[in-house]
Amino acid sequence: MNRDDARLSRFERIRDQLATLIREVPDPLARRATAAALLHHKIPGVSWTGFYMLHGDELLVDVYQGPLACLRLAPHTGVCWAAIDRRESLIVPDVHAFPGHIPCDSRTRSELVVPLFGPNGEPAGVLDIDSFHPAHFDDIDRRGYELVVSAINT
């Protein structure tokens, strides 16, 4: 098994573990809290793992692991909003080069954001993962975190 296959396999195991943990808990907040804790402690090199959820037209911090976070993200600004507006996951190798980046923690260097969708197919929020290391995330990470999000939404 090559390195990329091994990394993706780790995400598959995390997804399966999460699915088992949340199987009988329909509450979305409990599901997100468990996912944030599991991911944060199982994936090396991350500094912040959590969710921002849409409340009307606002994107507000939800459950997370890591340093204090911004409570509210300015509308349609920064990486999290870009993932919602584009309806796709984003990998940002250098957050300081991203137009409109919102620096909740000045030590953050790279970021990966995966949108979450509600039952109607509309954006509901994002899974946001930060690292103090530049270019920490790649396509394997994107695919892996998307697998985990799929377990939360089932």
N, C-alpha and C positions, 0 to 999 in steps of 0.2 A: 504494500500500500504506500503510495507516495505521500508527501507532506500535505498537499492540498486535500487529498482524499481523507487523510487522518483528521484534518481540521474540520471538514464537513461532517465526518462521522461523529466527532465530538458534539457538534450542534444537533445532529440527529438524536444522539443519546440524551442531550438536554431536553429537546422537544418531547421525547418519549417520557422522560422523568416528569416533566411539567404536566403532560397530559394525564399521567397517573395521579399526580398530586391534586389536580384541579377537577378531575372527572366528576365528582359529586358535589362540586361547589359552583353553582350557577352565577354567584355574585361577581360582576366584572371587576370591581375594585379588589377583591380578594385574589382574583386570577392575576391581575396586573402586579399586585404587591409580591406575590409568590414568584412571578416571572422575573421581576426586577432583582429580587434577592438572589435567586438561582443564577441568573446570568452574571450578575456582578461578581459573584464569588467563584464562578466556574470558568470565566473567560479571562485570561491574563492580559495585562497591559491597559485595562480600562480604568478611567478615573471617575466616571459618572455613568450610571445606568438608570434610566427611568422613563416616565411617560409625561407628556403634556397632552391634555385633553381639551377638546373644543367645548366651550360653554357659551352658546349663542355665537357671537362673533369674536369671542376671546379665546386665546390659547393659554390655559392655566396649568401650572405645575400640578402633577398628580403624585403618585407613589414613586419613590426613587431611592437609590443607594449612592452615597458619595457626599461631597461637600455641598454646602447650601447652594440652592439653585435660584434662578430668577423666578419670581412668582407668576409674572405675566409677561408674555412675549408680544412686542408691538405687532399689530396686524400686518400681515403680508410682508414681513421683514425677517431676514435671517434664514438659517438652514431648515429649521422645523417648519416654518410657514412655506418655504419653497417646496418641501416634500408634499405638503398638503395641496398647495396650489397646482403642482405638477402631477399629483396623484401617483408618485413613484418614489422609490427609495433613493437616497442620495448618499454618496461617499464624498467627503470633503477632506482631501489630504492636508490642506493648510487653511484653517478657518479664518486666519487673518487676511487671506486673499479673497475670501468669499464676500461679494457685495452685500452690505447690510448685515454682516455677521453681528450677533448680539453676544458680547463677551460676558457671560455670567461668571466665568472663572478665567482670569487672564492667563492661567497656566495651560489651558486647553489648547492643543495644537491641531488635532484632527477630530473628525466627527462622522458618524454614520446615523442616518435617520430613516426609519421605516414607517410609512403611514399605516394607520389602522382605519378600517372601514366598518360602519355600522351595518345593521341588517338590510337597510335600504340601499346599500352600496355607496353611500356618501361618506366623506372623511369624518372620522370621529376623534382623531388625535394622532399621536406619533409615539413610537419607541425611539428614544434618543440615547445614543451611546457616545461618550467622549473619551479621549485619550490625551495624556500629556505628551505623547510621542507624535512627531510629524508622520504623516502618511501611514498611520497604524492600520487602517482598514483597507480591505480589498474586496474583490468580487466574491470570494469564498465567504467572507464575513457577511456580506450583504445577503447572500443566499441562505446562510445559516440563521441570521436574525429573522429573515422572512419566514423560515420554517417555524421558528419559535412563535412568531406572531400568529401564524396559522393555527397553532395549538390553542392560543388564547381565545381566538374567535370561534372555535368549534363548540 
